[in-house]
Amino acid sequence: MSATPAATNPEAPARRRRKTEIGVVTSDKMNKTRRVEIERLVPHPKYGKFLRRRTICHAHDEQNATHVGDIVEIMETRPLSKLKRWRITRIVRAGAQQALAGEGETSKAAAPVPAPSES
């Protein structure tokens, strides 16, 4: 018995759109895996004050392109391992790692010039 894909079988139900979330990479120590935190605000049931809650997802990064502090978009996918159920689709904004990398390359022209002393 051969399995036919949903695209060729008109009776098969259409697949739902996969969930996407935007979060911050908090760990890049694993090979091809990133730990992404998704933060949300939830109102307190009684007092109504908004509380910060976070969800931690392990996402697949095939090229090891993301680093700590990057804001990324992740998409739901089939289980890739015990914890990985998401994959990184794009880097929304590069984090602080890239900004700090060029910080040590300051030239003398950028250094402040002392004011002439009047004597």
N, C-alpha and C positions, 0 to 999 in steps of 0.2 A: 504494500500500500504506500503510495507516494504522497508526500505532503505538498500541497499547493499553496503558494503565498497568497496573502489577502488581496494583493493587487490584481491577480488574475482570476480569483474566485469572487464572483459578484455577490454570493450569499454570505460571505464572511463579513463580520462587523468591522467597521473602520477603526484603526487604532486611534486612541486619544492623543492629543498633543502632550508632549512630555513637560513636566514641571521644570521651570527655570528659577533660580534664585541668584541673588547678588550678595557676596560676602567677602570677608577679609581673610587672606592666607595668614595663619598663625604659626604654622610649622612647615618647614621644607626639608627636614632631616631625612625623610624616607625617600628611596629611589622611586620615581614616577608616581608618588603619592603625596598629596598635600592635605593638610588639615585646614578646613575653612570654617570660620565662625559666621553664622548668619544671626544678626541681632534684630530684635523686634520689640515694639512697645506694646504692653498689655495693660489695660486698666484694672486697678484693684477692684475686686468684686463689691466691696462695701464702701470704700472711700473714694474710688474713682481716680486716684492718683495713678499716673502711668509708671509702670515698672519695666525695667530693662530685662528682657529674657533673651537667651541665646541658644542656638542649635548648633551642634558641632557635626560636621560632615567630613568624611574622608573622600577626596576626589582624585580621579586619575588624571595625571599630567604626563602625556607620552614623551614630550621633549624636555621635561624638567625646566620649563621656561619661566615659571613663576617663582617668586621669592616672598619672604616674610614681609607683610605690609601691603602687598598688592591687593587691589580690589578686583575680584574676578566674577565672571558669570559661570554658574555651574548648571548642568542639565542632568536630569534623572536618567539612569540607564540600567541595564540588566546588572545583576550582581557580578562584580569582577573579582571579589575576594570576600573574606569574612566580614570586613567592615565597609568596603568600597561599593557604593551604590550610585555614585555621581561621577561625572567627568567635567573637566574644565573646558568650556567652549571658547572663551575669549578673556583677555585681560582688559578690564574696563579702564583701570588707571594703575600705572606702575607705582610701587610703594617707595618707602624711604631708603631702601637699599641702593637704588640707582642714583638717588640724589646725593647720598653720602659718598658714593664711589668717586665722584668728580670733585669732592671738597678739598682734597689734598693737593690739587693742581692749581694753586693760586699763584699769580704772577706778581712781580714787584710793582707793576703799574697799579694794581688793585690795592696795594698797601696804603694806609693814610700817610699823607705828607705832613711833617711837623710844620707848624706856623713859624715864620721868621721872628726872631726875638728882637725887640727894640732895646738898644743900650745906649 
